[in-house]
Amino acid sequence: NGTVVWLPLFHDFGLAAGMMGALYSGGFVGLMTPAHFIRKPMRWLTAMSKYKCAHSYVPPFALDLCMKKISNDELAQLDLSCMVSVTDGSEPVHYLPTKRFIERFAKCGLKQDVIRPGFGMAEIVIMFSGSKTGLHGLCVDRHVLETEGRVKLLEENAAETDKKMLVNLGSQMDGHEIVIKGTENQLLPEGKVGELMVSGPSVAQGYYENKQATEEIFLQKINGKEQPFLATGDTALLWKGNLYFAGRIKDIIIIRGRNYYPHDIELVLSRVEELRPGCLMAYSSGVENESEHLAVAVEVRADLIKDMDVFRKYVLNSIDQQIIEIVGKHFQITPSERLYLEPGTIAKTSSGKIKHLRNRKTFAEEHFDGLLERLVSSQDEEDTETDETKPSFKNEIVALFRKVVSLEPDLDQPILDCGADSVVIVEFIDQIETKYSQSFEVEDNTSLHDIIGQIKSS
């Protein structure tokens, strides 16, 4: 029943989950420093294998490091059949990277239910929900989630740009209550996104000698509930009794009425090989009284910036185009501001989480240490690039027409003249209005091309 802990013991996850949990159970504890693990992630799994440890606690970036830095030859040296549970938390857990880790290390005897995503925070010392049966995902419609704040289920084989895989973070722990609060202090039903609120014996009494913050965070009242709740500052939803994380309230990017979650964009950016994994940040940028726009700050691999003349002349444009295209493809928006940074520029917590608020203040400055290049698109350029980088936009409407109307569309033909039943046409328009959150006046000569133009101009 031993454990291997490399998380810093001055951090709540390492101290409460790692060290104190082991002391309570009386099991073996293997300790190593975070730097020792990061330099060679194989050391963690080697120790788990050598000492037959059953449990461990890691943030998601640890699994990513293992995937990148442990070779196939090294896999043969590991026997992970001893592992019972690895609590995966402290930052947003992403479904596909976690699934790939499980599949790859299954060759070493890792069981399917070992990686167990959970949710917690220092104020609740330390977890209040966690999966007991491994990794499970909920496939939902990305657009509906971002524009309407609710769950609409999709099949897992749906188009990548249409779906979002939410990770099941388990049910509430014994003695605790998890609820989702709406903007009017009301309890939200299952499947609706709101602020995550928690009560229970693990919740701390408050912040030391800070009465105002204690009242604002720890003593929140919710309509229909007698006990006080802790306001987590996170958005989430409940589905069939299980918790699913959506994003940090302060970090959510709202552009043209649509919610974008930074960790979703950062996950997509991690596919650009020239960038440093885990050193990418998406955020909203804009001056007061002007509309917000999407910005991204990315650290470039050190080997690519040894010669800055070569970087600016041959490398920068390629990376920039990749970022514009991949974000446009998945989110139908262009990052109008792209900051290229030296390694180590993005500030993080002791556990490796990005400090979004602190970084935003830094990045708002015209010049700061570590800035290699700042590329900014004008509003006209942004709109043009957004159209260019969403090649599936027209195809989505055409595909929906085929699905609902069961006819091959002519983009220039009035849709009322296509030969379909008028009820079917109304159904098609209803689905278009729901998908793109706007109304259309369909006249006798309105074509699909006209509808596409209306959506683009909105």
C-alpha positions as CSV (number, residue, x, y, z in Angstrom):
1,N,0.0,0.0,0.0
2,G,3.0,2.3,-0.5
3,T,3.2,5.5,-2.4
4,V,5.8,7.6,-4.3
5,V,5.5,11.3,-3.9
6,W,7.5,13.9,-6.0
7,L,5.1,16.8,-5.5
8,P,6.5,19.5,-3.3
9,L,5.5,19.0,0.4
10,F,4.9,22.8,0.8
11,H,2.1,22.4,-1.8
12,D,-1.3,21.2,-0.5
13,F,-1.6,18.3,-3.0
14,G,1.8,16.9,-2.0
15,L,1.4,17.5,1.7
16,A,-2.2,16.5,2.3
17,A,-2.7,13.8,-0.3
18,G,0.8,12.4,-0.5
19,M,2.6,12.7,2.9
20,M,-0.3,12.9,5.3
21,G,-2.3,10.3,3.5
22,A,0.7,7.9,3.8
23,L,1.2,8.7,7.5
24,Y,-2.5,8.0,8.2
25,S,-2.4,4.7,6.4
26,G,1.0,3.7,7.8
27,G,2.4,2.7,4.4
28,F,5.7,3.1,2.7
29,V,6.6,6.5,1.3
30,G,9.2,7.2,-1.4
31,L,10.1,10.8,-1.8
32,M,11.8,12.6,-4.6
33,T,12.0,16.3,-5.6
34,P,9.9,17.7,-8.4
35,A,13.1,18.6,-10.3
36,H,14.3,15.0,-10.0
37,F,11.0,13.8,-11.6
38,I,10.8,16.4,-14.3
39,R,14.4,15.8,-15.5
40,K,13.6,12.1,-15.9
41,P,9.9,11.1,-15.4
42,M,10.9,7.4,-15.7
43,R,12.2,7.7,-12.1
44,W,8.7,8.0,-10.7
45,L,7.4,4.9,-12.4
46,T,10.6,3.0,-11.8
47,A,10.1,3.6,-8.0
48,M,6.5,2.6,-8.2
49,S,7.5,-0.6,-9.9
50,K,10.5,-1.4,-7.7
51,Y,8.8,-0.9,-4.4
52,K,5.4,-2.3,-5.5
53,C,3.6,0.9,-4.6
54,A,-0.2,1.0,-5.0
55,H,-1.0,4.7,-4.9
56,S,0.2,8.0,-6.2
57,Y,-0.9,11.6,-6.8
58,V,-0.1,13.6,-9.9
59,P,-1.2,16.6,-11.9
60,P,-2.0,15.9,-15.6
61,F,1.2,17.4,-16.9
62,A,3.1,14.5,-15.2
63,L,1.4,12.0,-17.5
64,D,2.2,14.1,-20.5
65,L,5.9,14.2,-19.5
66,C,5.9,10.4,-19.2
67,M,4.4,10.1,-22.6
68,K,7.1,12.4,-24.1
69,K,10.2,11.4,-22.2
70,I,9.8,7.6,-21.6
71,S,10.9,5.6,-24.6
72,N,9.4,2.3,-25.8
73,D,12.6,0.5,-24.8
74,E,12.1,1.8,-21.2
75,L,8.6,0.5,-21.0
76,A,10.0,-3.1,-20.9
77,Q,11.6,-2.3,-17.6
78,L,8.4,-1.5,-15.8
79,D,5.9,-3.6,-14.0
80,L,3.0,-1.4,-13.1
81,S,0.5,-4.2,-12.2
82,C,1.0,-3.2,-8.5
83,M,-0.7,0.2,-9.0
84,V,-4.2,0.5,-7.7
85,S,-4.9,4.2,-8.0
86,V,-3.3,7.4,-9.3
87,T,-5.3,10.4,-8.3
88,D,-5.1,12.8,-11.3
89,G,-5.9,16.4,-10.3
90,S,-4.7,19.9,-9.4
91,E,-5.3,21.2,-12.9
92,P,-7.9,20.4,-15.7
93,V,-7.8,16.8,-16.7
94,H,-8.1,16.2,-20.5
95,Y,-9.7,13.0,-21.8
96,L,-7.7,12.0,-24.8
97,P,-4.2,12.6,-23.5
98,T,-5.1,10.6,-20.3
99,K,-6.6,7.8,-22.4
100,R,-3.4,7.6,-24.5
101,F,-1.3,7.3,-21.4
102,I,-3.5,4.4,-20.1
103,E,-3.3,2.7,-23.5
104,R,0.4,3.0,-23.8
105,F,1.3,1.9,-20.3
106,A,-1.1,-1.0,-20.3
107,K,1.9,-2.8,-21.9
108,C,3.5,-2.5,-18.5
109,G,0.6,-4.0,-16.6
110,L,-1.2,-0.7,-15.8
111,K,-4.9,-1.5,-15.3
112,Q,-7.6,0.5,-17.0
113,D,-9.1,1.9,-13.8
114,V,-5.9,3.1,-12.2
115,I,-5.9,6.7,-13.4
116,R,-8.7,8.4,-11.4
117,P,-9.5,12.1,-12.1
118,G,-10.6,14.1,-9.1
119,F,-11.4,17.6,-8.0
120,G,-10.2,19.5,-5.0
121,M,-8.6,22.6,-3.7
122,A,-6.5,23.8,-0.7
123,E,-9.6,25.3,1.0
124,I,-11.2,21.9,1.1
125,V,-8.1,19.9,2.2
126,I,-7.9,18.5,-0.4
127,M,-10.5,16.6,-2.4
128,F,-14.2,16.5,-2.4
129,S,-14.9,14.4,-5.5
130,G,-13.0,11.7,-7.4
131,S,-13.6,8.8,-9.7
132,K,-13.4,5.4,-8.2
133,T,-13.6,3.5,-11.5
134,G,-10.9,5.2,-13.7
135,L,-11.2,7.5,-16.6
136,H,-14.7,8.2,-18.1
137,G,-15.7,10.9,-20.5
138,L,-19.0,12.7,-21.5
139,C,-19.2,13.7,-25.2
140,V,-21.1,16.9,-25.6
141,D,-21.9,19.4,-28.2
142,R,-19.2,22.1,-27.9
143,H,-21.2,24.9,-29.4
144,V,-24.3,24.3,-27.2
145,L,-22.0,24.1,-24.1
146,E,-20.3,27.3,-25.0
147,T,-23.3,29.4,-26.1
148,E,-26.1,28.0,-23.9
149,G,-24.3,26.5,-21.0
150,R,-26.0,23.2,-21.1
151,V,-25.3,19.6,-22.0
152,K,-26.3,18.2,-25.4
153,L,-24.9,14.7,-25.8
154,L,-23.1,13.6,-29.0
155,E,-21.7,10.3,-30.1
156,E,-17.9,9.9,-29.4
157,N,-17.3,9.5,-33.2
158,A,-18.7,13.0,-33.9
159,A,-16.5,15.5,-35.7
160,E,-13.7,16.8,-33.5
161,T,-14.7,20.4,-34.1
162,D,-18.3,19.7,-33.0
163,K,-17.6,17.8,-29.8
164,K,-16.0,18.3,-26.4
165,M,-15.0,15.5,-24.1
166,L,-15.8,16.3,-20.5
167,V,-13.9,14.3,-17.9
168,N,-15.9,12.5,-15.1
169,L,-14.5,13.7,-11.8
170,G,-16.6,11.3,-9.7
171,S,-19.4,12.0,-7.2
172,Q,-19.3,13.9,-4.0
173,M,-17.4,12.3,-1.1
174,D,-19.3,11.1,2.0
175,G,-20.6,14.0,4.2
176,H,-20.1,16.6,1.5
177,E,-22.6,18.3,-0.8
178,I,-21.8,19.6,-4.3
179,V,-24.3,22.0,-6.0
180,I,-24.2,24.2,-9.1
181,K,-25.3,27.8,-8.6
182,G,-26.8,30.1,-11.2
183,T,-26.3,33.8,-11.7
184,E,-29.4,34.6,-9.5
185,N,-28.2,32.5,-6.6
186,Q,-30.5,29.6,-7.6
187,L,-29.7,25.9,-7.7
188,L,-29.3,24.8,-11.3
189,P,-30.6,21.4,-12.6
190,E,-28.5,18.6,-13.9
191,G,-26.7,19.4,-17.1
192,K,-26.5,23.1,-16.7
193,V,-23.2,25.0,-16.3
194,G,-22.9,27.3,-13.3
195,E,-20.6,28.0,-10.3
196,L,-19.4,25.0,-8.4
197,M,-20.3,25.3,-4.7
198,V,-19.3,22.9,-1.9
199,S,-20.1,22.2,1.7
200,G,-18.9,19.6,4.2
201,P,-16.5,18.7,7.0
202,S,-13.4,19.1,4.9
203,V,-14.1,22.7,4.1
204,A,-11.8,25.0,6.1
205,Q,-13.1,27.6,8.5
206,G,-11.8,30.5,6.4
207,Y,-8.8,32.5,5.5
208,Y,-6.5,33.4,8.4
209,E,-7.2,36.9,9.7
210,N,-9.1,37.9,6.6
211,K,-12.8,38.2,7.6
212,Q,-13.9,39.8,4.3
213,A,-12.5,37.1,2.1
214,T,-13.8,34.4,4.4
215,E,-17.3,35.8,4.1
216,E,-17.1,36.2,0.3
217,I,-15.7,32.7,-0.3
218,F,-16.6,30.4,2.6
219,L,-20.0,31.7,3.7
220,Q,-22.0,31.8,0.5
221,K,-25.8,31.3,0.8
222,I,-27.8,29.6,-1.9
223,N,-31.6,29.8,-2.3
224,G,-33.2,26.7,-0.8
225,K,-30.2,25.7,1.3
226,E,-29.6,26.4,5.0
227,Q,-25.9,25.7,5.3
228,P,-23.2,28.0,3.9
229,F,-21.3,26.9,0.9
230,L,-17.7,27.5,-0.3
231,A,-17.6,29.3,-3.7
232,T,-14.9,27.6,-5.7
233,G,-14.6,30.2,-8.5
234,D,-15.0,27.4,-11.0
235,T,-17.7,26.6,-13.5
236,A,-19.0,23.0,-13.7
237,L,-22.0,20.8,-14.2
238,L,-23.5,17.7,-12.7
239,W,-24.6,14.8,-14.8
240,K,-26.1,11.6,-13.4
241,G,-24.6,12.4,-10.0
242,N,-21.1,13.0,-11.3
243,L,-19.1,16.2,-11.5
244,Y,-17.7,17.7,-14.7
245,F,-15.4,20.7,-14.8
246,A,-15.9,23.5,-17.3
247,G,-13.4,26.3,-16.4
248,R,-12.3,29.0,-14.0
249,I,-14.8,31.9,-13.9
250,K,-12.1,34.6,-13.9
251,D,-10.3,32.9,-16.9
252,I,-13.3,32.3,-19.1
253,I,-12.9,34.2,-22.4
254,I,-16.3,35.7,-23.6
255,I,-16.2,37.0,-27.2
256,R,-19.4,37.8,-29.1
257,G,-21.5,36.1,-26.5
258,R,-19.7,32.8,-26.7
259,N,-17.7,31.3,-23.8
260,Y,-14.2,29.9,-24.6
261,Y,-12.3,27.9,-22.0
262,P,-8.6,28.6,-22.0
263,H,-7.5,25.1,-21.2
264,D,-9.4,23.8,-24.3
265,I,-7.5,26.3,-26.5
266,E,-4.2,25.5,-24.8
267,L,-4.7,21.8,-25.3
268,V,-5.2,22.3,-29.1
269,L,-2.1,24.6,-29.2
270,S,0.0,21.8,-27.6
271,R,-0.2,20.0,-31.0
272,V,2.2,22.6,-32.5
273,E,5.5,20.9,-32.2
274,E,7.6,24.0,-32.2
275,L,6.0,25.1,-28.9
276,R,6.9,24.0,-25.4
277,P,4.2,21.7,-23.9
278,G,2.5,23.1,-20.9
279,C,3.9,26.5,-21.5
280,L,1.0,27.9,-23.5
281,M,-1.7,30.4,-22.4
282,A,-5.0,31.6,-23.9
283,Y,-6.6,34.7,-22.5
284,S,-8.9,37.6,-23.4
285,S,-7.2,40.9,-24.2
286,G,-8.5,44.4,-24.7
287,V,-8.6,47.8,-23.3
288,E,-11.4,49.3,-21.3
289,N,-14.5,50.2,-23.3
290,E,-13.4,48.1,-26.2
291,S,-14.5,44.6,-27.2
292,E,-12.4,41.7,-25.9
293,H,-10.5,39.6,-28.3
294,L,-8.6,36.3,-28.1
295,A,-4.9,36.4,-27.4
296,V,-2.4,33.5,-27.0
297,A,1.0,33.5,-25.4
298,V,3.3,30.7,-26.2
299,E,6.9,29.7,-25.3
300,V,9.0,28.6,-28.2
301,R,11.5,25.7,-28.0
302,A,14.9,26.9,-27.0
303,D,16.6,25.2,-30.0
304,L,14.6,27.4,-32.4
305,I,15.6,30.7,-31.1
306,K,19.4,30.3,-30.9
307,D,19.7,32.5,-34.0
308,M,16.9,35.1,-33.8
309,D,17.5,36.3,-37.4
310,V,16.8,32.8,-38.7
311,F,13.8,32.5,-36.3
312,R,12.2,35.7,-37.5
313,K,12.9,35.1,-41.2
314,Y,12.1,31.4,-41.5
315,V,10.4,29.9,-38.4
316,L,8.1,32.5,-36.9
317,N,5.7,32.8,-39.8
318,S,5.3,29.0,-40.0
319,I,4.4,28.8,-36.3
320,D,2.1,31.7,-36.5
321,Q,0.2,30.2,-39.4
322,Q,-0.1,26.9,-37.6
323,I,-1.6,28.6,-34.6
324,I,-4.1,30.6,-36.6
325,E,-5.2,27.6,-38.6
326,I,-5.5,25.1,-35.7
327,V,-7.4,27.6,-33.4
328,G,-9.6,28.6,-36.3
329,K,-10.4,25.0,-37.2
330,H,-11.4,24.0,-33.7
331,F,-13.0,27.1,-32.3
332,Q,-14.0,29.3,-35.4
333,I,-12.1,32.3,-34.1
334,T,-8.7,33.8,-34.8
335,P,-6.3,34.8,-32.0
336,S,-5.8,38.4,-33.0
337,E,-2.8,38.8,-30.7
338,R,0.0,36.2,-30.6
339,L,2.9,36.6,-28.2
340,Y,6.0,34.5,-28.8
341,L,8.1,34.0,-25.6
342,E,11.4,32.7,-24.4
343,P,11.3,29.5,-22.3
344,G,10.4,30.2,-18.7
345,T,8.5,33.4,-19.3
346,I,5.0,32.2,-18.4
347,A,4.6,32.4,-14.6
348,K,3.4,29.2,-12.9
349,T,2.5,28.1,-9.4
350,S,4.6,25.7,-7.4
351,S,2.6,22.8,-8.8
352,G,3.0,23.9,-12.4
353,K,-0.4,25.6,-13.0
354,I,-0.3,28.7,-15.1
355,K,-1.0,32.0,-13.2
356,H,-3.5,33.4,-15.7
357,L,-4.2,36.7,-13.8
358,R,-0.5,37.5,-13.1
359,N,0.5,36.7,-16.7
360,R,-2.3,38.8,-18.2
361,K,-1.0,41.8,-16.3
362,T,2.5,41.2,-17.6
363,F,1.4,40.5,-21.2
364,A,-0.6,43.8,-21.2
365,E,2.7,45.7,-21.0
366,E,4.3,46.8,-24.3
367,H,7.7,45.4,-23.4
368,F,8.6,42.8,-20.8
369,D,11.4,40.3,-20.2
370,G,11.1,37.2,-22.4
371,L,9.0,38.7,-25.2
372,L,10.4,37.6,-28.6
373,E,7.7,38.9,-30.8
374,R,4.1,40.2,-30.6
375,L,2.0,39.8,-33.7
376,V,-1.3,41.7,-33.8
377,S,-4.1,41.4,-36.5
378,S,-6.3,44.4,-37.2
379,Q,-10.1,43.8,-36.9
380,D,-10.4,43.5,-40.7
381,E,-7.5,41.0,-40.8
382,E,-9.0,39.1,-37.9
383,D,-12.4,38.7,-39.7
384,T,-10.8,37.7,-42.9
385,E,-8.5,35.2,-41.3
386,T,-11.4,33.8,-39.2
387,D,-13.3,33.1,-42.4
388,E,-10.3,31.5,-44.0
389,T,-9.4,29.3,-41.0
390,K,-12.9,27.8,-40.7
391,P,-13.1,25.7,-43.8
392,S,-15.8,23.5,-42.3
393,F,-18.2,26.5,-41.7
394,K,-20.0,26.2,-45.0
395,N,-19.7,22.4,-44.9
396,E,-21.5,22.3,-41.6
397,I,-24.5,24.1,-43.0
398,V,-24.5,22.0,-46.1
399,A,-24.2,18.8,-44.1
400,L,-27.1,19.9,-41.8
401,F,-29.2,20.6,-44.9
402,R,-28.5,17.2,-46.3
403,K,-29.3,15.5,-43.0
404,V,-32.6,17.4,-42.3
405,V,-34.0,18.0,-45.8
406,S,-32.6,14.8,-47.4
407,L,-31.7,16.6,-50.6
408,E,-28.5,17.7,-52.3
409,P,-28.4,21.5,-51.8
410,D,-27.9,24.1,-54.5
411,L,-26.3,27.1,-52.6
412,D,-27.9,29.7,-54.9
413,Q,-31.3,28.2,-55.2
414,P,-34.1,29.6,-52.9
415,I,-34.5,27.0,-50.2
416,L,-38.3,27.2,-50.4
417,D,-38.0,26.1,-54.1
418,C,-35.8,23.0,-53.4
419,G,-38.8,20.6,-53.4
420,A,-38.9,19.7,-49.7
421,D,-41.9,19.9,-47.5
422,S,-42.2,23.3,-45.8
423,V,-42.3,21.6,-42.3
424,V,-38.9,20.1,-43.0
425,I,-37.5,23.5,-44.1
426,V,-38.8,25.1,-40.9
427,E,-37.1,22.3,-38.9
428,F,-33.8,23.0,-40.8
429,I,-34.1,26.8,-40.0
430,D,-34.8,26.0,-36.4
431,Q,-31.7,23.9,-36.1
432,I,-29.6,26.6,-37.8
433,E,-30.9,29.2,-35.5
434,T,-30.1,27.0,-32.4
435,K,-26.6,26.1,-33.7
436,Y,-25.6,29.7,-34.4
437,S,-27.7,31.5,-31.8
438,Q,-29.4,33.9,-34.2
439,S,-32.7,34.4,-36.1
440,F,-33.3,34.3,-39.8
441,E,-36.1,35.8,-41.9
442,V,-36.6,33.4,-44.7
443,E,-38.2,35.1,-47.7
444,D,-39.2,33.6,-51.1
445,N,-35.7,34.1,-52.6
446,T,-33.6,33.3,-49.5
447,S,-30.8,30.8,-50.4
448,L,-28.3,28.8,-48.4
449,H,-25.7,31.2,-49.7
450,D,-27.7,34.1,-48.1
451,I,-27.9,32.3,-44.8
452,I,-24.2,31.6,-44.8
453,G,-23.6,35.3,-45.5
454,Q,-25.8,36.4,-42.6
455,I,-24.0,34.1,-40.2
456,K,-20.5,35.4,-41.3
457,S,-21.6,39.0,-40.9
458,S,-23.0,38.5,-37.4
